[in-house]
Amino acid sequence: MALFKAAMPGGQSIAGRAGLPAISGRAALLALPLLLALSACDPNFPWIGPGIQYPGWTLPPVDTTISTPNAPPAPQAETEAPLPQGPAGYFVWDPGHWHWTGQEFVWLGGHYVERPYRGSTWVPGTWAQDESKTVWIWTPGHWR
């Protein structure tokens, strides 16, 4: 049985009329993993987007730091996005912050993070100077 091989008037397949070969069931099954892998490589894939940290996203380890000799700008004013649907207390707002790219600061807007377990507390990321007051260090947000 051939998939994607609907008959047109005159007995010609849709694929044949379009100048494309008909794809057999076996070929379609073999092509499916390739299509899924390619869609997962797309950084604009629809389920990865700003606003919500979806289940399965990994946070950097708590001991991860970013440092720069430059002081970050003052935080931008932002409005908290509407709460996503879910049980009460399921999502926690993580305010926006300045991210150091290695060359400049870029504002990353706030977003919701999913509570991993009942009673967990979100600790937002912070910029702080080191003891020598010569380097600024970013400690990412994490769950406690």
Buried (B, 14 or more C-beta within 10 A) or exposed (E): EBBBBEEEEEEEBEBBEEEEEBBBEEBEEEEEEEEEEEEEEEEEEEEEEEEBBEEEEEBEEEEEBBEBEEEBEEEEEEEEBEEEEEEEEEBBBBBBBBBBEEEEBEEBBBBBBBBEEEEEEBBBBEBEEEEEEEBBBBBBBBBE
